[in-house]
Amino acid sequence: MSGQRQLVQQLIDRQQYLAAEKKLRALLMLQPYDSALLASAARVARRQGKPEEAKRYYLRVLKVSPQSVIALNGLGLIYFDAGDFDSAEKYYIEALKNIQGYAAAHNNYAVLLRKQGRYKESVQQYQLALAANPDYEEATFGLACLNIILQQFDEAEGILCELLKKNPNNTRYQNTYSMLLLKKGSFVEGWALYRARYSPTNDDRFFTRPNYSFTYWNGEDLTGKTILIHREQGLGDEIQFCRYITRLKREKNAAKIIYVCSEALIPLFSSLPEIDLLITSWNDNPQHADYWSMLLDLPLQFVSSSNPYGGNPPYLQADPLSLPAWASPEVSSLPLKVGVVWRGSPAHANDRSRSLPSLSSLKSLWKVPYIQWISLQKGAGEEDALTPDEDQPIVALGHRFANYADTAATIEHLDLVITVDTSVAHLAGAMGKHCWVILPATGVDWRWTHGRSDSLWYPNMRVFARLPSETLDSVIDRIGVQLNEWMHRRIAKE
């Protein structure tokens, strides 16, 4: 029987889960109460994407061995994957009660706490995992990621460098280190390592790179050549980094440029010069191309140039004929118009920290006179502006926007945009408009270079970074002081 158990483990190690499942079922027919076999069957079921089946196996383990830390930890993982964090935490705590220093459970509990924004508790659990097993790489890497979230960059860099010394080809570590370097402004090394974001060996890759038949561009001469650029990540990324696309003709001598664009940005990106064809899918437009590149690999090809940050804004313009949202009878004759966005997409990994609880979080700003407030909020949160409190002098326009061209048309008529970290910040910046961005206290995106109150990418942008110990009200009060000064300067010019 020991030989059969070894075979099962070998099959699991080789990720041959169907064969392992078949073998386990046969063995469990003979030994239905064997807790080790049941735990293996649960692990195989979970890795096959069968959480309910895995749960049943773990519960059978607990009937045989009520204090089985393997089953308790496994149930914690299943509930975590399902988003039931309360149940997951219960099982992790129960596992750790039964065996103190169970490194895997400490690590898994740390991941859960980090997901919930309970960072101090998460640090403690990572430290306990590493105290139990100093060579536990997953916990070591998790602690590095947590240090980045907490803006403890020196500690994070030290840990990541040690991990990369041991595993220099680990693309997961490379990707995380690249974002830390970009956050710190180390662009030459950062952009080169950032290619790990889509590596097939990176379990945390952001996306799967398309499989085009033509050559991937690594800086070759584009004279007389056609190059296709493929979108990636969020709409804000497309807006921020599309500045590099037009440089392919001016500086790399490309003859023709095709851009695979998000549909919501097609009307807006039609204003980009030197793009010959905008499409949303290559399969629907089988054009010839000599080379292709992912959008966020373009900066690597310009990082050593005299202008590594691309073209200065404005590089996107509003369509002068696209003004339906602005033609609103509710917009007053107040001399200053300020647009606001207070929430991003709930699907964003750090939305808990970056979005404001509601429009009323900005209420202390309403007391600054001579300002007509305009809501640019689209999607989640727009209901706050549609049904405002009596003391919220705001006109809701975001719900009328059909695409980003409409948003741009409205921004064109604004004096200032105040927003959290969303695509609207990038749009206002790309249009050269004055924009103030509220950054979260933790998990600040690498696109906002650490330690700056301005932006390398957008010359008319100011950044209000919330300090780790600072309350949200304190940040808004700081903005209020600056807004009052800005208002007086603008009124004096009228």
N, C-alpha and C positions, 0 to 999 in steps of 0.2 A: 504493500500500500504506500510506503514511503516513496517508492519510485514513481507512482502515479501522482502523488502530491508534487513532487519535483517537476514532473512533466507539466502539470497545470501551471505552476509558477513560471516555467520557461515560456509557455504559451502567452501568459499575461505580460511577461517582460518583453516579448516580441510583438505585443499588441495584436495577437491573433485571438481576438476575443470570441469569435464564433466557435472556434475549435476548443477554446478553454471552457466556454459555456456548455458545449456538448459533453465534454469530459466531466465537468462538475456535476451535471445532472445525473450522469451514470453513477458517479461515486456517492451522491446523496441518496440514491435509491437504496444503496447498501448501508449508508450511515447517515440517516436523516437528521440526527441530533448532534452531528460533529460541528462544533462552533467554528473551527478553523475553516472547514469547507464552506460553511454558510457565509462566513465573512468574505471568503474569496469570491463566492458567487455574487454577493452584494457588490463587491468592488467591480467585477466584470460587468454587471448590469448597469452600474452608474456610468462606467466608461462607454457603454454602448448607448447612452442616452435614454435609459429606462429607469427613471428615478423611483417610480412606484414599486417596481419589482425589486429594486435595490433596498427600498425601505422595508418591504416585507421580509427579505432575507435578514436584515439587521435586527428586526424585531424578533425573529425566530432565534437569533443569537442571544438576545437578552432574556428570552424565556429559559434558555439553557444556562447562560452565564449572566445574571442580572447586572454585574459590575464590569462587564466587558468594555474596556476603554476603546477598543477598536470599533465596536458597534456604536458606542455613544458618539465618538468622534465622526464616524461615518454618517450617522444620522444628522449631526450638525452640518456636515458638508451638503447633504441633500437639501436640508431646509434653507441653507444659505443660498444655494443655487436657485431655489424657488422664490427667493426674496422674503422668506419668513424669518426675519432676523431674530425675533424674540424666541422662537422655538430653537433656532440654531444656537443661540447663546445659552439656552437652558441645557442643551446636550453637551456643549463644550465645558460648561462649568461642572456638570455632573461627571464628565470624564476626568477632569482635573482634580476633583474631590477624591476620586478613586486611586489615581496615581499622580502624585506631585512630580513635576518635572517631566511630564509627557510632552516632548518637544513639538510633535506634530500638532497636538491640540492647542498648545500655546500659540504656535504660528497661525493656525486657522482662526483662532479667536482674535489674534492681532489683526488679521485681514478683515474680519467682520467689523471690529471696532474702528478701523481706518475707514471702511466704507461708510460708517455712520457718522464720521467726523469726530469721534471720541479719541483724539490723537494722543493725549497723555496716557490713557489706559492702553492704547495700542502699543506705544513705546515700551511700556512695562511688560506686555506679553511677549513682544519680540525679544526683549532682554532676557526674560525667563526661558524662552526657547533656546537662546544661544548659551545661557548658563548651563542648560541641560545637555546641549550638543553644540560646542563651539564651532564645529565644522558644518553646521546646517546652512547650506548655501541659500536655500529659499528664504529662510528667516533673515539672513544677512542682506540679501537683495531687498527684501521687504522693508527692512530698517532703513536702507539707503533711500528707497522711494519715499518713505515717510519723512525722512530728513529734508528731502526736496520740497515736499508739501509744506513743511514747517519753516522753509527758507533757511535751513541750516546747511548751507551749500558746501562749506569746507568739509564737514563731517561726511556728507553724502559723497563728495568727490573722492575722499580717502577710501571709503568702502568700495566704491565702484572701480577705482584703479586697482585695488587689491584683487577684486573678483576677476578683472580682465587680465591681470598677470597670470592667474591660474587658468583662465579660460579665454584666451585672446580672441577666439572666433565665435564666442557666444553672442549672437545677434540681439538677443533680448537685453543683455547688459550694454551692448554698443548703442542700442537705440535710446535707452534711458540716459546714458552718459552724453549722447549727442544733444539731447534736449537740455541737459544741464549746462553744457558748453554754450549752446545758443542763448540760453537764458542769461549767462554771464557775459555774452558778447564775444565769445571765442568762435568766430564764424568759420574760419578756414578749416579747423579740425571738426567743428560741429556739423557743418553741412556735409562733409565727407562721410562721417559716421551715420548721419541721418538716413542714409539709404537702407539701413537695417530696419527701418519702419515697415517695410513690405517684404522683408526676407522670408522665404518659405520656412526657414528654420526658427523664426521668431514666433513663439506661441502667443505673444502679445501684439502681433503685427496689426496695424490699423486697417489694412485692406489687403486683398489679393491683387497683385499687379496684373493688368490685362496681358494676354498672350498674343501680341501682334507679330506678324511674320517678318517685318522689316527690322533693321538694325537699331539697337538702343543707342541714343546719342550720348557720347562721352566727350564732347567738345570738338569733334571733327569739323573740318571746313565745310560750310554749308553752301558755298558758291554754286548757284544753279540747282540747288537741291530743294526738295519739299520736306518739311518736318511737321509731324503731328504732335500736339501737346494734349495730354489727357488730364482732366480735372481730378482732384482728390480731396478727401476730407470735407471740411465744411464750406458753406458759401462764403464765409469770411476769408477763408484761405484763398479761394478763387479771386476774390476782390483784392486782397492784399498782394498776391503774387502774379497776377496777370500783367503787372507792370513789366515783367521780364520778357513777355511774349514778343512785344513789338521790337525789343532790342535785338531779336534774332535776325531781323533784316538789316538794321542799321549797323550792328557791330559784328554779326556773324555771317552776313551776306546771304542769308536764306532767300531763295527765290519765291517760295510760297509757304504760307503757314496755315495749318488747319488746327482748330481748337475744338476738342470734345468738351462741351460746356454743360453745366446744369441748366435745365429748362427755364427755371425761374430767373436766370441771369441773361438769357439770350437777348431780350430787348435792350437791356442796359449795355451789354458788351458789344452791341452793334456799333457803339460809338468809338470802340477801340480802333485806332488806325493800324493799317498794315496787316490785319488778319484777313485772309482771303476767304475763309470758309468757317462758319460757326455751325456745329452740329451737336446733337445730343447723344448720338450713338454711331459708332463706326460701322456697325453691321448694316445700318440703313443707308449708308453713304460710302460704298466701297471705292474710295478714291485711292490713287497711288500716292505713296510716300516713300522717301528714301530713309528717313530716320524718324524716331519718335522718342518722347520723354514724358515722364510724370512731371506735373507742374512744379512741385516743390523740389525737384532736382535741378531746376534752372538756376537758382541762386549760386549753386556750386560752380557753375561755369562763368560767373561774373564776380566771384568773391575777391579775386585779386585785382580787379579793375579799379579805375579811379573812382567809380561810383558803385560800390558793392550793394547798395540798397535799392538799386533800380532807378527808374525815372521818378523825379520829384512830382508830387501832385500839383495841379489836378491832371490826372490821366484818364478819369472817367467824367463824363458830362451828362447832365440831364437833357432829355429831348425837349426842346422848347415848346413842342406841340403836345407834350404829355403832361397836362396840368389839371386833370379832372379832380384829383383829390384836394388840390389847393383851392379850387373854386368853391369855397364853402361860405355860406352866409353867416356861419357862427364865428368866423375869424374876425376879431375886433380890429379897431384902428389903433391899438396900442403900438407904440413905436418899435418895440423890440419883440422878436418872435424867437422862442426857445423850444426846441423839440426834446422830448424825453423818451427813453426806453428803460424800463426797470426790471425786465425779466428776459432771460434767454430761453432756449429750448430746454424743457424738463429732461430730455434724453441726454443732455450733456453730462459727462462724468462728474464735473465739479459744480453742477448747477445749484446744489445746496448752498455753496459758499458765494457764488458770483451773483446770483439773482437776488433782488430785494424782495422782502416779504409781500409788499403791495405798493401801489402808487402812493399811498399815504405815508410811506417811509420818507418821501421827499417833501412832506407838508411844510417843514420849516423854510423851504425855499419860496413858498408862495407869497411870503410877506415882502419880498423884494419888489418894489413898484415898477411900473412901466413895462411889464413883461406879459405878453400873451403866451401862455403855455400850450404847446401842441403835442398831442400823444402820437408817437410813431409806432406804438406797440402793436405788434401783429401776432395773433395766435394767443398762447397762454398769457393771461394777464390783461388782455385788452378790455375785458369786461369791467375792470376798475375804472377805466376812462369813460366807458359807455354809460355807467351809472355812478358818476362821481358824487362825493360828499359835497354839501353846500359850500364848504370852504376850499374846494379844489377848483380853481378857475382854469379849466383845461378844455380844449376842443379835441375830440377824438377823431383822428383821421386814419389811423393805422388799419382799421377794419375795412377801409375802402380800397386799400392797395391790392391790385391784382398781381403785381410783380415788383421787382426792385427798381424798374424804371419809374414807377409811380412814387416809390419812396424817394428816389433821387430827385424827382420833380418837386416834391415838397421840401426836401432838404435845401434845394437851390434857393428857396425863398426864406430860409431861416438865418438868423444871426448867430446862433449857437446851437449845438446838440450836446445834451448831457445824457450819458448812457452807461449801462453796465457793459461788460465785455461781451459784445455780440457782433454779428455781421454789420449792423448799422454803424458801429464805431468805425469799421474798416471802410464802409461806403462813404461816410462823411469825410474821413481822412483822405480817401482816394479822390474825392471831389475838391480837396483843398479847403474844406470848410472848417471853421473853428469847432473843435469837439473836445469835450472833457469826459474822460473815461474813469469810472469807479471800479477799482480792482479789489478783489476779495482779500481777506487776511491770510488765507491759506490756499495752496494749490494754484498760484498765479501762473498763467500760461507763459510758456517761453517766448511767445511773440512780443511780450512786453518786457524789454530788457531790464534786468534787475537793477534797482538803485537809481532809476531815472524818473524824473517828474515830467519829462517830455518824451517824444517818440523818435527813434531813428528813422522810422518809416514815413511819418506824417508830420511835417514841420508845424502845422497849425493845431497840433493836439497837445493837450495837457493830461497828465495821468495823476489820479488821486488814489494812491495805494493805501489800503487800510492796514494799519500796523497790527501785528498779532494780538496785542493786548488792548486794541482800540475798539470801542463800541461803534456800531453803525451810525448811531445818532451823532457821534463825534465827527465822523467823516463828513456827514451831510452838513454839519455846522461849519466845518472848514470850507466846504464848497460854497456855503451861503455867504461867508465873509468875502470870498473871492468874487462871487457873483454880484454882490453889492458894489464892489469896487469896479468890476467890469461894466455894470449898468451905468454908474456915474460917468465913466470915461466915454461910453457910447452916447449918452444923452448930451454930454458936453460938446460932442462933435455935430450933433443935429442942428 
